[in-house]
Amino acid sequence: VKVCGGDFVMGSADDDRDAYRDEKPTHPVHVDTFWIGKYEVSNQQYRKKEPGHKGWYDKEELPVESVSWKEARAYCRGLGGDLPTEAEWEYAARGPEGRKYPWGSAKPEAGCATFGRGYSEGPEAITANAKGSGPFGCLNQAGNVWEWVTDCFDESRYAQRKAQSDNANPPRPVVNPVDDRSDCDRRIVRGGSFSASPGILRSAVRDRHGPEVRNWYLGFRCVIGSHRQR
């Protein structure tokens, strides 16, 4: 789906009692227009390039999981794209109005997201949860599987970007930010998973894993036409 470029406030406000420390401080970001997968990459799609792949939940219509960051990026680049940057992912989930969840401010419920399930239940099909459509039409950016993004995790990065914005004269959004270093030992994942509690499904939530990690709750989606500044 096409994500029309624009400005938004990335992160969570200081007075948001649901927010974690690494979601702060908020800072203005501009993202140029790009295209993002409406759905998470499915087992069926991934096996067209990696026919031997085996995950924990192997039905064709389910999101692929047990894929490392490097494997996910290689798949997206093989299609002429890449993993989304963290800013692109959050903007696609929130839009310029800064939605708390992809569908708006209402608390998660069945039909919007797959969450609060046990390991034996697993994720749902990538096309599930039509009521949870985001501002640009993406599905399952909340729940189902966590999604790899390009960026390295750095606890000070948000503060650095806020300072960059504040120090401009006049203050202005940070444009197409990304933190993609070769010496990165943790990469960011977004969106929560089928086992997550409702609070983890907020679009500003961040988690991180080593890029070599393969887990039953880690998947991804791709972008094309990304503009990114290092």
C-alpha positions, 0 to 999 in steps of 0.5 A: 500500500502507498504511504503518502509522505508527511510529518508526525510526532514519533514516540510517546508523551511524558504523561502517557502512563502506558509508555515505556522509557525507550518510547521517549522523548517525542520528536517530530519526524518527516517521512517521504512517500514509500510503499509498505506491505499491506500484510506481513510476509506469509509462509507461502511467500517466503518459501518461494525464495526459501523453500526449506524454511521451517517455523513453528506455525507452518500453514501457508496463510500464516505470517512467516516466523523464526526468521532472523533480521539478516534473513528478513532483510535479504528477502526484502532486498531480493524483491528490490526493497528493504525492511522498513525503518523504524520511523517508516513503520511507526508512521504507517501504523499511526499516520499524521494524526498519531493514532495510539493503535493502527485503528485509532484510540479504542482498546484492542478487541477481537477483529482488530488484532490477534493478541492474548493467545497461548503458544498452542494457538499461535498467530492468525492468517496475514489477512485476518483482523480487517477491523484493525486496518491502519491509516494507510490500509495495513493489517496486523501492525498490532499483534500476530507477530513482532516485525523486524525493522532496519534500525539498531537499538540505542536508548539515547537515539530519541533524545538525540533526534529531539535535540537535532530538531530543537537545535534547528532554526526554526525547529523542524522535523528530522527527515527520514531517520534511520540508525543502521550500523554494521556494529549493531548488536540489537535490532528493533522489532515492532507491533507486538505478537499473538501472545502480547497483552493489549498495552504492548499493541500500541504503535509506539512500543519498541522491543529489540533482539540480536539480529541472529535471533529466530523465534516463533513470534518474530516476522516482518514486512517489506517496503519499497521506495524508501528514502533514508538518511543515515 
